């Protein structure tokens, strides 16, 4: 299956589901071509609304539509729609309105679009709200299933989608199950956890580490507390960690700081863990270069930092 951005898979799936379910409506803030809902608007003009550059108004209208029985998808760039946090907080989260908030162009991988368009704080913001489920699919297959799940899910939901194309990572028989790990590659040396657009990169990192002789094998799955505890027990007090993980994050659980779930789940006094946080806003650049600059692997003058010095 060719690589495809999750926003593209979202737009295609919405048209398919919209033909079967007249409750589905879309709302956009003058970005339907970028959020990929333009096709839905062309197919179902009576169920598509362009609110202009007025995201707060769009969220409020989406809440009203939800309370009348519709299933609204309110779409914009993640940085713009989540930036209207107060409206989401009052109109959607606190009323438990059945609104599907869709943020595209997430993360630093939008590259050339520049840092003002990057959705970097969106998960942190949405995690702070009650009732809101956050999903971040890893490829086209998972995106289609997640969108179908979103239509049937009762309650607020935040769907995080990419601008960049995503390589296929899910197995052919993959079935989305909320909050469950999806093992992509078995192993016995280390547990790597990834979500959304970073899943393919995590698999590639495991492949390279194995090729260099650092690993005997690796895993990949979905974030799941029970599986996390199993991995923690496997890691605790032993020299052989486990595998490599991935999947859309279920970040709904209240009072859970899931940004550190992997660190806390596998925490053991005998093992030191470091939590890497965003220290500065990004810059406009090619996506891979952007990540290397952030991680300290490249110097601003274009040179490469020696590998031994680039480890944090």
PEPETA-V612783 format. One record per helix or strand of 3 or more residues. SS is the DSSP state (H for helix, E for strand). FROM is the first residue (numbers start at 0). TO is the last residue. If there is no record, write none. Layout:
# PEPETA-V612783
SS/FROM/TO  SS/FROM/TO
This chain:
# PEPETA-V612783
H/5/17  E/23/27  H/31/34  H/37/42  H/44/46  E/47/49  H/54/66  E/70/76  H/77/92  E/99/103  H/107/112  H/114/116  H/121/126  E/132/134  H/139/151  E/156/159  E/191/193  H/195/210  H/224/234  E/243/245  H/257/264  H/286/294  H/306/309
